Amino acid sequence: MKLINNIGFILLAVYLILVGIGVLVNFAIPSILLGILAILAGIFILLGR
């Protein structure tokens, strides 16, 4: 298995995992944290890092 070197995609993966866990187990994750994580992932993906 090859690890992705792009931090934007890693942050996106973490975001999607946290949202999925939150939905499945009805766990309240602070929306400000998810918003910041989503913005950072988007910025890094656009920058290509």
LUMSEBA-867242 format. One line per 10 residues: their letters; for each residue z, x, y of N, C-alpha, C. Coordinates in pm, 1 decimal, m for minus. Layout:
% LUMSEBA-867242
a> Z,X,Y,Z,X,Y,Z,X,Y  ...
***
This chain:
% LUMSEBA-867242
mklinnigfi> 0.0,84.5,m117.8,0.0,0.0,0.0,0.0,89.0,124.1  m87.9,59.3,217.6,m101.0,139.5,338.2,m20.6,76.5,452.3  59.4,158.7,519.7,139.6,111.0,632.0,53.8,107.9,757.7  69.1,2.9,835.7,m6.6,m11.9,960.2,57.1,76.7,1066.6  m25.8,154.4,1136.4,24.5,244.0,1240.1,24.8,180.7,1378.5  m23.9,59.0,1390.4,m32.2,m8.1,1519.0,97.6,m83.9,1545.0  170.5,m44.5,1648.9,300.0,m106.9,1677.0,284.8,m253.7,1716.1  171.0,m290.2,1775.4,147.6,m429.8,1811.3,144.1,m519.7,1689.4  77.1,m475.1,1584.7,70.0,m554.2,1462.6,203.2,m555.5,1388.5  279.2,m447.4,1398.4,412.0,m445.3,1337.0,503.2,m545.2,1406.9
llavylilvg> 499.1,m547.9,1540.6,580.1,m644.7,1615.4,535.6,m787.6,1585.4  405.1,m808.0,1572.7,353.5,m940.8,1538.2,402.7,m984.0,1401.2  403.1,m891.4,1307.1,451.9,m922.7,1172.8,599.9,m959.0,1175.8  679.3,m884.0,1251.9,822.8,m914.6,1263.7,842.2,m1052.0,1327.0  764.3,m1080.8,1431.4,772.7,m1211.3,1497.9,742.0,m1325.0,1400.0  634.1,m1310.1,1325.1,595.3,m1415.4,1230.7,698.8,m1433.4,1120.2  756.2,m1324.7,1073.5,859.9,m1334.2,971.0,982.7,m1405.4,1025.4  1025.3,m1370.6,1147.5,1142.9,m1435.6,1206.5,1119.6,m1584.5,1230.2  1001.2,m1620.4,1277.8,970.5,m1762.0,1299.7,967.4,m1836.6,1166.9  906.5,m1775.2,1066.0,899.9,m1838.9,934.2,1037.0,m1859.8,873.2
igvlvnfaip> 1122.9,m1759.1,881.7,1259.5,m1772.6,829.4,1335.0,m1878.7,907.0  1317.1,m1879.5,1039.1,1385.3,m1979.0,1121.8,1347.6,m2121.2,1086.2  1221.6,m2141.6,1053.9,1175.5,m2275.9,1016.7,1225.0,m2314.1,877.4  1217.9,m2220.7,784.9,1254.5,m2251.6,646.6,1403.7,m2280.2,628.4  1487.4,m2203.2,692.5,1632.0,m2219.4,670.7,1701.6,m2289.0,787.0  1620.9,m2339.1,882.5,1674.9,m2410.3,998.5,1775.5,m2323.2,1073.1  1738.0,m2197.1,1090.4,1822.1,m2098.6,1158.4,1774.5,m2085.9,1302.2  1865.6,m2099.2,1396.9,1830.6,m2095.4,1538.6,1823.7,m1950.6,1587.0  1703.7,m1903.3,1612.2,1682.9,m1771.1,1670.4,1659.0,m1793.0,1819.5  1729.5,m1719.0,1905.8,1712.5,m1740.8,2050.4,1566.5,m1730.4,2093.0
sillgilail> 1520.1,m1831.0,2163.9,1379.1,m1834.8,2201.0,1343.1,m1723.2,2298.1  1438.6,m1675.3,2377.4,1409.5,m1565.1,2469.6,1373.9,m1438.6,2390.5  1442.4,m1416.7,2279.1,1413.5,m1300.3,2194.5,1274.4,m1311.1,2133.0  1240.2,m1427.7,2083.5,1108.1,m1447.4,2023.8,997.9,m1437.3,2129.1  1025.6,m1486.1,2248.3,927.2,m1477.1,2356.8,900.2,m1333.4,2396.3  1004.9,m1254.5,2410.2,989.0,m1112.8,2445.3,913.5,m1039.1,2335.7  948.9,m1068.0,2211.0,882.0,m1004.1,2097.9,733.9,m1039.9,2094.9  700.1,m1165.3,2121.5,560.5,m1208.9,2122.2,482.7,m1142.2,2235.9  543.6,m1131.5,2353.2,477.1,m1067.1,2467.1,452.1,m919.5,2438.3  551.7,m850.7,2384.4,535.1,m709.6,2351.4,425.4,m688.7,2246.9
agifillgr> 423.4,m772.9,2145.3,319.8,m761.7,2042.8,182.1,m780.7,2103.3  167.0,m880.9,2187.5,37.7,m906.3,2252.5,m6.9,m791.8,2339.3  84.2,m734.0,2416.2,50.2,m622.0,2503.5,5.6,m501.6,2422.4  81.5,m468.7,2316.7,46.3,m352.4,2235.7,m84.8,m372.3,2160.2  m111.9,m495.0,2115.7,m239.2,m521.3,2047.7,m355.1,m505.3,2146.4  m337.4,m557.4,2269.0,m443.7,m543.4,2369.2,m465.3,m398.8,2409.1  m358.9,m320.8,2415.9,m371.1,m179.6,2450.0,m428.7,m97.0,2334.8  m421.5,m151.7,2214.3,m476.3,m83.7,2098.8,m385.9,24.7,2042.3  m254.8,11.0,2063.1,m160.6,112.1,2013.0,m98.1,65.5,1886.1
***
